[in-house]
């Protein structure tokens, strides 16, 4: 009986001191997307995405404030569904991918806002410039998958001025900021 009590106590103690789970972003299964949109002359939206990126995150449902995220983006993988425009966007006027082929995001904080929403802060490095950004995040959900794994999913948005990252190509007054739309599903590792 004494052994059973010690076992139960140790199990309970282990459950209350659990650490955050580590997740690998599922880019191979096409369950994660980094997209952007910017106004075109103020008349419509131009959408694009980055097809090649990788990253991981740490998340503890009982202590979400301890969450962290790291992402590396191959900006040469930009796709706006128009080859000539993509060539221009990869050039010196915009992303200058020949000199800066990679963008990174490293989180510095995660502040829960209630109802699965949070403010994710971090450092975005794009075109060789590092600036703080805040991403409005919503936890979509988590649970077991059909293959015996465990997944966690989030969506988020942020926007920033192009000039903040050294992009000063004049697209007109309606096109000074870009919005990023992020959808991430992670597989617990």
C-alpha positions as protocol buffer text, in pm:
chain_id: "A"
residue {
  index: 1
  type: UNK
  ca { x: 0 y: 0 z: 0 }
}
residue {
  index: 2
  type: UNK
  ca { x: 288 y: 233 z: 85 }
}
residue {
  index: 3
  type: UNK
  ca { x: 449 y: 168 z: -255 }
}
residue {
  index: 4
  type: UNK
  ca { x: 121 y: 247 z: -429 }
}
residue {
  index: 5
  type: UNK
  ca { x: 93 y: 578 z: -240 }
}
residue {
  index: 6
  type: UNK
  ca { x: 452 y: 672 z: -333 }
}
residue {
  index: 7
  type: UNK
  ca { x: 386 y: 580 z: -698 }
}
residue {
  index: 8
  type: UNK
  ca { x: 65 y: 786 z: -712 }
}
residue {
  index: 9
  type: UNK
  ca { x: 236 y: 1083 z: -543 }
}
residue {
  index: 10
  type: UNK
  ca { x: 529 y: 1066 z: -785 }
}
residue {
  index: 11
  type: UNK
  ca { x: 290 y: 1041 z: -1081 }
}
residue {
  index: 12
  type: UNK
  ca { x: 89 y: 1339 z: -957 }
}
residue {
  index: 13
  type: UNK
  ca { x: 406 y: 1541 z: -894 }
}
residue {
  index: 14
  type: UNK
  ca { x: 531 y: 1457 z: -1243 }
}
residue {
  index: 15
  type: UNK
  ca { x: 200 y: 1568 z: -1395 }
}
residue {
  index: 16
  type: UNK
  ca { x: 207 y: 1904 z: -1217 }
}
residue {
  index: 17
  type: UNK
  ca { x: 566 y: 1978 z: -1314 }
}
residue {
  index: 18
  type: UNK
  ca { x: 525 y: 1887 z: -1681 }
}
residue {
  index: 19
  type: UNK
  ca { x: 723 y: 2098 z: -1919 }
}
residue {
  index: 20
  type: UNK
  ca { x: 614 y: 2258 z: -2240 }
}
residue {
  index: 21
  type: UNK
  ca { x: 585 y: 2023 z: -2536 }
}
residue {
  index: 22
  type: UNK
  ca { x: 812 y: 2077 z: -2835 }
}
residue {
  index: 23
  type: UNK
  ca { x: 658 y: 2083 z: -3183 }
}
residue {
  index: 24
  type: UNK
  ca { x: 804 y: 2074 z: -3533 }
}
residue {
  index: 25
  type: UNK
  ca { x: 608 y: 2284 z: -3783 }
}
residue {
  index: 26
  type: UNK
  ca { x: 445 y: 2050 z: -4036 }
}
residue {
  index: 27
  type: UNK
  ca { x: 556 y: 2201 z: -4367 }
}
residue {
  index: 28
  type: UNK
  ca { x: 595 y: 1864 z: -4543 }
}
residue {
  index: 29
  type: UNK
  ca { x: 227 y: 1778 z: -4498 }
}
residue {
  index: 30
  type: UNK
  ca { x: 120 y: 2121 z: -4630 }
}
residue {
  index: 31
  type: UNK
  ca { x: -35 y: 2208 z: -4294 }
}
residue {
  index: 32
  type: UNK
  ca { x: 149 y: 2534 z: -4245 }
}
residue {
  index: 33
  type: UNK
  ca { x: 149 y: 2850 z: -4454 }
}
residue {
  index: 34
  type: UNK
  ca { x: 324 y: 3187 z: -4455 }
}
residue {
  index: 35
  type: UNK
  ca { x: 126 y: 3420 z: -4676 }
}
residue {
  index: 36
  type: UNK
  ca { x: 125 y: 3793 z: -4734 }
}
residue {
  index: 37
  type: UNK
  ca { x: -99 y: 4052 z: -4889 }
}
residue {
  index: 38
  type: UNK
  ca { x: -51 y: 4413 z: -4988 }
}
residue {
  index: 39
  type: UNK
  ca { x: -287 y: 4657 z: -5153 }
}
residue {
  index: 40
  type: UNK
  ca { x: -235 y: 4703 z: -5525 }
}
residue {
  index: 41
  type: UNK
  ca { x: -277 y: 5074 z: -5598 }
}
residue {
  index: 42
  type: UNK
  ca { x: -550 y: 5083 z: -5334 }
}
residue {
  index: 43
  type: UNK
  ca { x: -790 y: 4899 z: -5568 }
}
residue {
  index: 44
  type: UNK
  ca { x: -737 y: 4535 z: -5478 }
}
residue {
  index: 45
  type: UNK
  ca { x: -519 y: 4296 z: -5278 }
}
residue {
  index: 46
  type: UNK
  ca { x: -211 y: 4121 z: -5411 }
}
residue {
  index: 47
  type: UNK
  ca { x: -150 y: 3787 z: -5234 }
}
residue {
  index: 48
  type: UNK
  ca { x: 163 y: 3578 z: -5217 }
}
residue {
  index: 49
  type: UNK
  ca { x: 331 y: 3313 z: -5006 }
}
residue {
  index: 50
  type: UNK
  ca { x: 663 y: 3161 z: -4911 }
}
residue {
  index: 51
  type: UNK
  ca { x: 668 y: 2793 z: -5003 }
}
residue {
  index: 52
  type: UNK
  ca { x: 986 y: 2685 z: -4822 }
}
residue {
  index: 53
  type: UNK
  ca { x: 1028 y: 2739 z: -4449 }
}
residue {
  index: 54
  type: UNK
  ca { x: 1091 y: 2539 z: -4135 }
}
residue {
  index: 55
  type: UNK
  ca { x: 1064 y: 2593 z: -3766 }
}
residue {
  index: 56
  type: UNK
  ca { x: 957 y: 2474 z: -3427 }
}
residue {
  index: 57
  type: UNK
  ca { x: 766 y: 2594 z: -3126 }
}
residue {
  index: 58
  type: UNK
  ca { x: 728 y: 2514 z: -2761 }
}
residue {
  index: 59
  type: UNK
  ca { x: 379 y: 2521 z: -2610 }
}
residue {
  index: 60
  type: UNK
  ca { x: 234 y: 2425 z: -2272 }
}
residue {
  index: 61
  type: UNK
  ca { x: -146 y: 2449 z: -2257 }
}
residue {
  index: 62
  type: UNK
  ca { x: -133 y: 2501 z: -1880 }
}
residue {
  index: 63
  type: UNK
  ca { x: 132 y: 2775 z: -1902 }
}
residue {
  index: 64
  type: UNK
  ca { x: 105 y: 2931 z: -2251 }
}
residue {
  index: 65
  type: UNK
  ca { x: 305 y: 3237 z: -2143 }
}
residue {
  index: 66
  type: UNK
  ca { x: 616 y: 3014 z: -2158 }
}
residue {
  index: 67
  type: UNK
  ca { x: 568 y: 2948 z: -2529 }
}
residue {
  index: 68
  type: UNK
  ca { x: 840 y: 3017 z: -2784 }
}
residue {
  index: 69
  type: UNK
  ca { x: 873 y: 3005 z: -3165 }
}
residue {
  index: 70
  type: UNK
  ca { x: 1162 y: 2993 z: -3413 }
}
residue {
  index: 71
  type: UNK
  ca { x: 1112 y: 3004 z: -3790 }
}
residue {
  index: 72
  type: UNK
  ca { x: 1352 y: 3021 z: -4087 }
}
residue {
  index: 73
  type: UNK
  ca { x: 1207 y: 3128 z: -4422 }
}
residue {
  index: 74
  type: UNK
  ca { x: 1367 y: 3077 z: -4763 }
}
residue {
  index: 75
  type: UNK
  ca { x: 1255 y: 3405 z: -4919 }
}
residue {
  index: 76
  type: UNK
  ca { x: 1367 y: 3285 z: -5263 }
}
residue {
  index: 77
  type: UNK
  ca { x: 1062 y: 3054 z: -5245 }
}
residue {
  index: 78
  type: UNK
  ca { x: 828 y: 3356 z: -5281 }
}
residue {
  index: 79
  type: UNK
  ca { x: 531 y: 3285 z: -5508 }
}
residue {
  index: 80
  type: UNK
  ca { x: 271 y: 3548 z: -5604 }
}
residue {
  index: 81
  type: UNK
  ca { x: 138 y: 3346 z: -5898 }
}
residue {
  index: 82
  type: UNK
  ca { x: 311 y: 3570 z: -6155 }
}
residue {
  index: 83
  type: UNK
  ca { x: 667 y: 3485 z: -6267 }
}
residue {
  index: 84
  type: UNK
  ca { x: 773 y: 3836 z: -6375 }
}
residue {
  index: 85
  type: UNK
  ca { x: 638 y: 3996 z: -6057 }
}
residue {
  index: 86
  type: UNK
  ca { x: 810 y: 3728 z: -5847 }
}
residue {
  index: 87
  type: UNK
  ca { x: 1139 y: 3808 z: -6021 }
}
residue {
  index: 88
  type: UNK
  ca { x: 1093 y: 4176 z: -5933 }
}
residue {
  index: 89
  type: UNK
  ca { x: 994 y: 4099 z: -5572 }
}
residue {
  index: 90
  type: UNK
  ca { x: 1308 y: 3885 z: -5531 }
}
residue {
  index: 91
  type: UNK
  ca { x: 1524 y: 4167 z: -5672 }
}
residue {
  index: 92
  type: UNK
  ca { x: 1703 y: 4461 z: -5508 }
}
residue {
  index: 93
  type: UNK
  ca { x: 1390 y: 4681 z: -5505 }
}
residue {
  index: 94
  type: UNK
  ca { x: 1219 y: 4447 z: -5260 }
}
residue {
  index: 95
  type: UNK
  ca { x: 1355 y: 4134 z: -5087 }
}
residue {
  index: 96
  type: UNK
  ca { x: 1701 y: 4131 z: -5252 }
}
residue {
  index: 97
  type: UNK
  ca { x: 1716 y: 3754 z: -5217 }
}
residue {
  index: 98
  type: UNK
  ca { x: 2055 y: 3728 z: -5385 }
}
residue {
  index: 99
  type: UNK
  ca { x: 2208 y: 3901 z: -5082 }
}
residue {
  index: 100
  type: UNK
  ca { x: 1947 y: 3805 z: -4818 }
}
residue {
  index: 101
  type: UNK
  ca { x: 1807 y: 3460 z: -4906 }
}
residue {
  index: 102
  type: UNK
  ca { x: 1675 y: 3389 z: -4556 }
}
residue {
  index: 103
  type: UNK
  ca { x: 1436 y: 3562 z: -4317 }
}
residue {
  index: 104
  type: UNK
  ca { x: 1399 y: 3457 z: -3953 }
}
residue {
  index: 105
  type: UNK
  ca { x: 1158 y: 3504 z: -3667 }
}
residue {
  index: 106
  type: UNK
  ca { x: 1255 y: 3437 z: -3306 }
}
residue {
  index: 107
  type: UNK
  ca { x: 999 y: 3498 z: -3035 }
}
residue {
  index: 108
  type: UNK
  ca { x: 1070 y: 3706 z: -2726 }
}
residue {
  index: 109
  type: UNK
  ca { x: 734 y: 3673 z: -2549 }
}
residue {
  index: 110
  type: UNK
  ca { x: 388 y: 3522 z: -2552 }
}
residue {
  index: 111
  type: UNK
  ca { x: 109 y: 3705 z: -2370 }
}
residue {
  index: 112
  type: UNK
  ca { x: -225 y: 3519 z: -2341 }
}
residue {
  index: 113
  type: UNK
  ca { x: -531 y: 3740 z: -2396 }
}
residue {
  index: 114
  type: UNK
  ca { x: -804 y: 3487 z: -2312 }
}
residue {
  index: 115
  type: UNK
  ca { x: -1026 y: 3268 z: -2531 }
}
residue {
  index: 116
  type: UNK
  ca { x: -723 y: 3108 z: -2699 }
}
residue {
  index: 117
  type: UNK
  ca { x: -592 y: 3444 z: -2820 }
}
residue {
  index: 118
  type: UNK
  ca { x: -244 y: 3582 z: -2750 }
}
residue {
  index: 119
  type: UNK
  ca { x: 12 y: 3843 z: -2849 }
}
residue {
  index: 120
  type: UNK
  ca { x: 332 y: 3681 z: -2976 }
}
residue {
  index: 121
  type: UNK
  ca { x: 626 y: 3921 z: -2978 }
}
residue {
  index: 122
  type: UNK
  ca { x: 957 y: 3859 z: -3144 }
}
residue {
  index: 123
  type: UNK
  ca { x: 1239 y: 3971 z: -3367 }
}
residue {
  index: 124
  type: UNK
  ca { x: 1184 y: 3949 z: -3743 }
}
residue {
  index: 125
  type: UNK
  ca { x: 1494 y: 3965 z: -3960 }
}
residue {
  index: 126
  type: UNK
  ca { x: 1413 y: 4044 z: -4322 }
}
residue {
  index: 127
  type: UNK
  ca { x: 1646 y: 4184 z: -4588 }
}
residue {
  index: 128
  type: UNK
  ca { x: 1924 y: 4202 z: -4327 }
}
residue {
  index: 129
  type: UNK
  ca { x: 1722 y: 4425 z: -4093 }
}
residue {
  index: 130
  type: UNK
  ca { x: 1598 y: 4304 z: -3752 }
}
residue {
  index: 131
  type: UNK
  ca { x: 1290 y: 4468 z: -3600 }
}
residue {
  index: 132
  type: UNK
  ca { x: 1042 y: 4376 z: -3327 }
}
residue {
  index: 133
  type: UNK
  ca { x: 700 y: 4262 z: -3443 }
}
residue {
  index: 134
  type: UNK
  ca { x: 381 y: 4158 z: -3264 }
}
residue {
  index: 135
  type: UNK
  ca { x: 166 y: 3878 z: -3404 }
}
residue {
  index: 136
  type: UNK
  ca { x: -200 y: 3843 z: -3301 }
}
residue {
  index: 137
  type: UNK
  ca { x: -233 y: 3468 z: -3244 }
}
residue {
  index: 138
  type: UNK
  ca { x: -533 y: 3239 z: -3201 }
}
residue {
  index: 139
  type: UNK
  ca { x: -499 y: 2878 z: -3087 }
}
residue {
  index: 140
  type: UNK
  ca { x: -711 y: 2671 z: -3326 }
}
residue {
  index: 141
  type: UNK
  ca { x: -679 y: 2353 z: -3120 }
}
residue {
  index: 142
  type: UNK
  ca { x: -474 y: 2050 z: -3039 }
}
residue {
  index: 143
  type: UNK
  ca { x: -506 y: 1677 z: -2997 }
}
residue {
  index: 144
  type: UNK
  ca { x: -416 y: 1334 z: -3121 }
}
residue {
  index: 145
  type: UNK
  ca { x: -392 y: 1271 z: -3493 }
}
residue {
  index: 146
  type: UNK
  ca { x: -490 y: 947 z: -3678 }
}
residue {
  index: 147
  type: UNK
  ca { x: -122 y: 838 z: -3697 }
}
residue {
  index: 148
  type: UNK
  ca { x: -54 y: 824 z: -3324 }
}
residue {
  index: 149
  type: UNK
  ca { x: 96 y: 1172 z: -3294 }
}
residue {
  index: 150
  type: UNK
  ca { x: -17 y: 1488 z: -3121 }
}
residue {
  index: 151
  type: UNK
  ca { x: -69 y: 1819 z: -3302 }
}
residue {
  index: 152
  type: UNK
  ca { x: -128 y: 2180 z: -3207 }
}
residue {
  index: 153
  type: UNK
  ca { x: -249 y: 2450 z: -3448 }
}
residue {
  index: 154
  type: UNK
  ca { x: -241 y: 2830 z: -3452 }
}
residue {
  index: 155
  type: UNK
  ca { x: -329 y: 3115 z: -3685 }
}
residue {
  index: 156
  type: UNK
  ca { x: -187 y: 3466 z: -3667 }
}
residue {
  index: 157
  type: UNK
  ca { x: -160 y: 3801 z: -3839 }
}
residue {
  index: 158
  type: UNK
  ca { x: 74 y: 4096 z: -3826 }
}
residue {
  index: 159
  type: UNK
  ca { x: 154 y: 4393 z: -4043 }
}
residue {
  index: 160
  type: UNK
  ca { x: 451 y: 4620 z: -4083 }
}
residue {
  index: 161
  type: UNK
  ca { x: 575 y: 4905 z: -4297 }
}
residue {
  index: 162
  type: UNK
  ca { x: 794 y: 4805 z: -4589 }
}
residue {
  index: 163
  type: UNK
  ca { x: 1032 y: 5091 z: -4507 }
}
residue {
  index: 164
  type: UNK
  ca { x: 1100 y: 4935 z: -4165 }
}
residue {
  index: 165
  type: UNK
  ca { x: 1293 y: 4663 z: -4347 }
}
residue {
  index: 166
  type: UNK
  ca { x: 1470 y: 4884 z: -4600 }
}
residue {
  index: 167
  type: UNK
  ca { x: 1215 y: 4845 z: -4880 }
}
residue {
  index: 168
  type: UNK
  ca { x: 1151 y: 5196 z: -5011 }
}
residue {
  index: 169
  type: UNK
  ca { x: 1022 y: 5120 z: -5358 }
}
residue {
  index: 170
  type: UNK
  ca { x: 724 y: 5353 z: -5415 }
}
residue {
  index: 171
  type: UNK
  ca { x: 409 y: 5148 z: -5465 }
}
residue {
  index: 172
  type: UNK
  ca { x: 181 y: 5441 z: -5385 }
}
residue {
  index: 173
  type: UNK
  ca { x: 27 y: 5565 z: -5061 }
}
residue {
  index: 174
  type: UNK
  ca { x: -213 y: 5271 z: -5021 }
}
residue {
  index: 175
  type: UNK
  ca { x: 71 y: 5016 z: -5041 }
}
residue {
  index: 176
  type: UNK
  ca { x: 308 y: 5116 z: -4763 }
}
residue {
  index: 177
  type: UNK
  ca { x: 237 y: 4822 z: -4530 }
}
residue {
  index: 178
  type: UNK
  ca { x: 225 y: 4447 z: -4584 }
}
residue {
  index: 179
  type: UNK
  ca { x: 7 y: 4206 z: -4389 }
}
residue {
  index: 180
  type: UNK
  ca { x: 137 y: 3861 z: -4301 }
}
residue {
  index: 181
  type: UNK
  ca { x: -108 y: 3573 z: -4251 }
}
residue {
  index: 182
  type: UNK
  ca { x: 39 y: 3274 z: -4070 }
}
residue {
  index: 183
  type: UNK
  ca { x: -120 y: 2932 z: -4025 }
}
residue {
  index: 184
  type: UNK
  ca { x: 85 y: 2676 z: -3839 }
}
residue {
  index: 185
  type: UNK
  ca { x: 24 y: 2315 z: -3740 }
}
residue {
  index: 186
  type: UNK
  ca { x: 292 y: 2152 z: -3533 }
}
residue {
  index: 187
  type: UNK
  ca { x: 363 y: 1786 z: -3462 }
}
residue {
  index: 188
  type: UNK
  ca { x: 484 y: 1712 z: -3110 }
}
residue {
  index: 189
  type: UNK
  ca { x: 836 y: 1570 z: -3111 }
}
